[in-house]
Amino acid sequence: MNRQCAQLAGAKVFRKLDARSGFWQIPLAEETCLLTPFVTPFRRYCFNKLPFGKPSAPEHFQKRMSRILEGLKGAICLVGDVLISGRNQEEHDAPSYPDSWSHI
């Protein structure tokens, strides 16, 4: 968190992107799925994607997003949102160029 806050030093232009349904984008390994059962009146199910409500889910999501955004200057993940910052409009817009996102 301290490293992320340090990236904001001197920034004057900000944009927040909501990683809506972000947890549902992270697949679970088959052996992990078996640890997430829930029962309905009709049958028993297991999650195939990272579910909300599991104690380690936010930490796992944060780590995954940090890896995705690594190397993109001014782009950080804070609890389900991506914050893009820059000292001016040009620096702020730089991570938005398509080539910047090619590793995702």
C-alpha positions as a LaTeX table, in Angstrom:
\begin{tabular}{lrrr}
\hline
Residue & $x$ (\AA) & $y$ (\AA) & $z$ (\AA) \\
\hline
Met1 & 0.00 & 0.00 & 0.00 \\
Asn2 & 2.83 & 2.43 & 0.82 \\
Arg3 & 4.44 & 1.74 & $-2.56$ \\
Gln4 & 1.14 & 2.37 & $-4.29$ \\
Cys5 & 0.56 & 5.63 & $-2.43$ \\
Ala6 & 4.10 & 6.74 & $-3.32$ \\
Gln7 & 3.16 & 6.41 & $-7.01$ \\
Leu8 & 0.53 & 9.11 & $-6.48$ \\
Ala9 & 3.07 & 11.71 & $-5.30$ \\
Gly10 & 2.92 & 14.77 & $-7.53$ \\
Ala11 & $-0.11$ & 13.52 & $-9.48$ \\
Lys12 & $-2.76$ & 16.10 & $-10.37$ \\
Val13 & $-4.91$ & 14.25 & $-12.90$ \\
Phe14 & $-6.78$ & 11.08 & $-11.86$ \\
Arg15 & $-9.19$ & 8.56 & $-13.34$ \\
Lys16 & $-10.86$ & 5.66 & $-11.51$ \\
Leu17 & $-11.90$ & 2.52 & $-13.37$ \\
Asp18 & $-14.27$ & 0.15 & $-11.60$ \\
Ala19 & $-13.18$ & $-3.48$ & $-11.88$ \\
Arg20 & $-16.85$ & $-4.47$ & $-11.72$ \\
Ser21 & $-17.33$ & $-8.20$ & $-11.35$ \\
Gly22 & $-13.55$ & $-8.47$ & $-11.18$ \\
Phe23 & $-13.60$ & $-11.40$ & $-8.78$ \\
Trp24 & $-15.70$ & $-13.37$ & $-11.27$ \\
Gln25 & $-12.96$ & $-13.01$ & $-13.89$ \\
Ile26 & $-10.40$ & $-15.01$ & $-11.89$ \\
Pro27 & $-10.69$ & $-18.77$ & $-12.50$ \\
Leu28 & $-10.09$ & $-21.24$ & $-9.69$ \\
Ala29 & $-7.94$ & $-24.34$ & $-10.06$ \\
Glu30 & $-10.00$ & $-27.55$ & $-10.05$ \\
Glu31 & $-8.66$ & $-28.63$ & $-6.66$ \\
Thr32 & $-9.61$ & $-25.22$ & $-5.24$ \\
Cys33 & $-13.14$ & $-25.44$ & $-6.67$ \\
Leu34 & $-13.75$ & $-28.49$ & $-4.52$ \\
Leu35 & $-13.15$ & $-26.31$ & $-1.44$ \\
Thr36 & $-16.00$ & $-23.92$ & $-2.31$ \\
Pro37 & $-19.16$ & $-26.06$ & $-2.19$ \\
Phe38 & $-22.62$ & $-24.68$ & $-1.50$ \\
Val39 & $-25.95$ & $-26.49$ & $-1.41$ \\
Thr40 & $-29.30$ & $-25.50$ & $-2.89$ \\
Pro41 & $-32.59$ & $-27.40$ & $-2.62$ \\
Phe42 & $-31.80$ & $-28.86$ & $-6.04$ \\
Arg43 & $-28.16$ & $-29.94$ & $-5.80$ \\
Arg44 & $-24.64$ & $-29.18$ & $-4.62$ \\
Tyr45 & $-22.47$ & $-26.70$ & $-6.55$ \\
Cys46 & $-18.88$ & $-25.43$ & $-6.45$ \\
Phe47 & $-17.53$ & $-22.09$ & $-7.63$ \\
Asn48 & $-15.43$ & $-22.09$ & $-10.83$ \\
Lys49 & $-14.44$ & $-18.44$ & $-10.36$ \\
Leu50 & $-13.16$ & $-16.54$ & $-7.33$ \\
Pro51 & $-16.22$ & $-15.97$ & $-5.10$ \\
Phe52 & $-16.99$ & $-12.92$ & $-3.01$ \\
Gly53 & $-17.06$ & $-13.54$ & 0.73 \\
Lys54 & $-14.09$ & $-15.89$ & 0.99 \\
Pro55 & $-11.58$ & $-14.37$ & 3.45 \\
Ser56 & $-8.62$ & $-14.55$ & 1.06 \\
Ala57 & $-10.50$ & $-13.38$ & $-2.06$ \\
Pro58 & $-9.67$ & $-9.65$ & $-1.81$ \\
Glu59 & $-5.98$ & $-10.39$ & $-1.21$ \\
His60 & $-5.86$ & $-12.79$ & $-4.16$ \\
Phe61 & $-7.64$ & $-10.27$ & $-6.40$ \\
Gln62 & $-5.28$ & $-7.47$ & $-5.33$ \\
Lys63 & $-2.20$ & $-9.59$ & $-6.09$ \\
Arg64 & $-3.52$ & $-10.58$ & $-9.52$ \\
Met65 & $-4.39$ & $-7.00$ & $-10.44$ \\
Ser66 & $-1.02$ & $-5.72$ & $-9.21$ \\
Arg67 & 0.71 & $-8.23$ & $-11.51$ \\
Ile68 & $-1.44$ & $-7.16$ & $-14.46$ \\
Leu69 & $-0.74$ & $-3.46$ & $-13.87$ \\
Glu70 & 2.96 & $-3.94$ & $-13.12$ \\
Gly71 & 5.09 & $-1.70$ & $-15.30$ \\
Leu72 & 2.26 & 0.68 & $-16.20$ \\
Lys73 & 3.40 & 3.97 & $-14.68$ \\
Gly74 & 0.58 & 5.71 & $-12.84$ \\
Ala75 & $-1.77$ & 2.69 & $-12.81$ \\
Ile76 & $-2.50$ & 1.03 & $-9.46$ \\
Cys77 & $-5.22$ & $-1.24$ & $-8.08$ \\
Leu78 & $-6.97$ & $-0.24$ & $-4.87$ \\
Val79 & $-9.63$ & $-2.64$ & $-3.56$ \\
Gly80 & $-11.38$ & $-3.49$ & $-6.81$ \\
Asp81 & $-10.71$ & $-0.22$ & $-8.60$ \\
Val82 & $-7.91$ & 0.80 & $-10.93$ \\
Leu83 & $-6.60$ & 4.31 & $-10.35$ \\
Ile84 & $-4.72$ & 5.96 & $-13.21$ \\
Ser85 & $-2.81$ & 9.11 & $-12.34$ \\
Gly86 & $-0.36$ & 11.56 & $-13.84$ \\
Arg87 & 1.27 & 14.91 & $-13.19$ \\
Asn88 & $-0.48$ & 16.30 & $-16.28$ \\
Gln89 & $-3.03$ & 15.15 & $-18.85$ \\
Glu90 & $-0.40$ & 13.73 & $-21.22$ \\
Glu91 & 1.24 & 11.62 & $-18.51$ \\
His92 & $-2.18$ & 10.54 & $-17.25$ \\
Asp93 & $-3.25$ & 9.36 & $-20.71$ \\
Ala94 & $-0.03$ & 7.41 & $-21.43$ \\
Pro95 & $-1.14$ & 4.07 & $-19.84$ \\
Ser96 & $-4.31$ & 4.19 & $-21.96$ \\
Tyr97 & $-2.51$ & 3.62 & $-25.25$ \\
Pro98 & $-3.29$ & 0.13 & $-26.62$ \\
Asp99 & 0.38 & $-0.93$ & $-26.64$ \\
Ser100 & 0.52 & $-0.36$ & $-22.88$ \\
Trp101 & $-2.14$ & $-3.02$ & $-22.34$ \\
Ser102 & $-0.74$ & $-5.65$ & $-24.74$ \\
His103 & 0.55 & $-7.84$ & $-21.88$ \\
Ile104 & $-2.96$ & $-8.38$ & $-20.46$ \\
\hline
\end{tabular}
